Amino acid sequence: MRPARLPPLAIMAMLSATCVTGCDLAPHTHVPVVNVPARYAEASEFQQARPADLLARGAWWTMFKDPTLTALESQVDSENPTLAASLAAFEQARAFAAEAKAGLFPQLSIGGTVEYDRQSDHRPLRGSNQPNEYLNSTITAQATYEVDLWGRVANAIKAGKAAAQASEADMESVRLSLHAELAGDYTLLRGFDAQAQVLSTTVSAYQQALTLTRNRFAGKISSGIDVARAQAQLAAAQAALTDIADRRALEEHAVAVLVGRTPAALHIDPQARTMAQPDISPGLPSTLLERRPDVAAAERQMQAANAEIGVARAAFYPRLSLDLLYGFQNTAINPFSLPNELWAIGPGLAMPLFEGGLRRAEEAATMAAYRQAVAQYRQTVLTAFQEVEDALADIRDLGQEAEQEQRAVSAAQQTVTMTTNLYKDGATNYLDVVVAQASELQAEQALVTVRTRRMQAAVLLIRALGGGWKGAASAVQ
C-alpha cells in the first residue's frame, strides 16, 4: 500500500506556517531633538489668559464674524482644483501603500492553454515513436510566497504607509494654505473697501472745499491759486479712489479662483462694516509640533526614508520563496483525470553575487535620503516657530501702531477744522488748508492699512499654529 499523499496546497500551507519573519535591517529611528522653548518670545504681552484648547479649530475663519467670508470658505473644500489635485495625490500614495502590503500574502494565479504543436524531426533526445504533431491542453494553478527573512517586505510596507501618511499631511497643509490664502485675500479686499470709504468721504470734502475757493474767488476774496490747489487736490483724491477700485477688483478675481469659479461669476458687494479682530492664544510651543501638518509630513517622510534603508540592506541577503505548481496536462481536450496530474513544490533561493557596486550605491542613496529628511524636518520645525513668532510680533506691534495712528487721525481732523475756519475768516491762506487736508488723508489711510495688516497677521498666526488641523486619526491604516 502507498502512504496517503497530502494535497500540495496543504503542504504549501504547512511550510508557510513554519516560516517566521527574520530580522529588521532598518536602523532604529527617532525624532530629531529640537530645542523647544518654554514659551514664545513674542507672546509675553499678547498671550490670552485662557487654556489653549479654546483656540478655534475646524472652521477657524468664523472668528472673524463675517458671513460672506464664512460662505466663501465653505466652498474651498469642494470647489478648489488645487485641493482636488492634492487629494488625488494622497489617494495615489494610499494605493501604493496597499500595493506594498500585498507582499505579506501568497501570490496565486491560474492559467490554461489549448494548443496544437508540432515538434522538429531533429529535436534533441526525441524518441522514435513520438508523433510529429500533437494536441497540448494544460491547466495549472501556481502559488508563490516570499519568506520575509530580512524584513524587506515589512520595511517596504512601513515606507509605503509612512509616505501615504505624509501625503495625507501634505494635503492638510494645502487645505490650510488655501483657506488661509482666501482669508488673507478677503481681508485685503475689505481693507480696500475701507480705503475706498475714506477716499469717498475725502472726495466729498474736497469738492466742498473747491466750491468754497471758487465762491471766494468769485467774490475776489482769494486768488485763482487757491482754486487751482483745490482742483489738484480733488483730482488726486479721485485718482486714488480709482486706483483702489482697480486693486480691489484684482483681489476679487483672486478670491473667485480660490473658490473654483471664474472671476466673471463672482461679485462681492463692498462692505463698510469692519471684520472682528480675533483673540488667539498661541498655546505652548510644544503643542505646535503636534498641530502643524507640515511638521507631521516631514516626520513621516523621515520614517519612510528610514524604512527604505532596511529595504536596500535586505537586498544584500538571499531571498527565500516557497513555490507551488499544480495542474493537469493531456494531449486531449479534457485533461481532468488523475494520470494527467502534474505538480511541483519546493523552496527557491536567490542571492546576488556580483553587481558592480549596485547594492552599495542603493544603500548609500537611501541613507543620504534619510539624512536629507532629518535636515528637512529640523528646518520645518524651525520655520514653524519663526512663523508663529513673526505673527505674534506683528499683532502686538500693529495693535500699538493702530492706537497711535488713531490719535494721529484725531489730531489731523482737528487741524483741518481749525485751518478751514481760519481760511473762511481770512486769517490764513489756502495752502495751510491743503497741507492739513493732505495730513488728514494720509493719517486715515495709514490707520486703515495698519488695521488691515493686523487682521492679516491674525490669519497668518492661525495658519502658523496649524489652523483647523486636529491631528485626527489618519485615513491610512
Buried (B, 14 or more C-beta within 10 A) or exposed (E): EEEEEEEBBEBBBEBBEEBEEBEBBBEEBEEBEBEEEEEBEBBEEBBBEEEBEEBBBEEBBBBBEBEBBEEBBEBBEEEBEBBEEBBEBBBEBBEBBBEBBEBEEBEEEEEEEEEEEEEEEEEEEEEEEEEEEEEBBBBBBBBBBBBBBBBBBBBBBBBBBBBBBBBBBBBBBBBBBBBBBBBBBBBBBBBBBBBBBBBBEBBEBBBEBBEBBBEBBEEEEBBEEBBEBBBEBBEBBBEBBEEBBEBBEBBBBBBBBBBBBEBEEBEBEEBEEBBEBBEBBBBEBEBBBEBBBBBBBBBBBBBBBBBBBBBBBBBBBEBBBBBBBBBBBBEEEEBEEEEBEEBEBEEEEEEEEEEEEEBEEBBEEBBEBBEEBBEBBBEBBEBBBEBBBBBBBBBBBBBEBBEEBBEBBEEBBEBBEBBBEBBEEEEBBBEBBBEBBBBBBEBBBBBBBBBBBBBBBBBBBBBBBBBBBEBEEBEBE
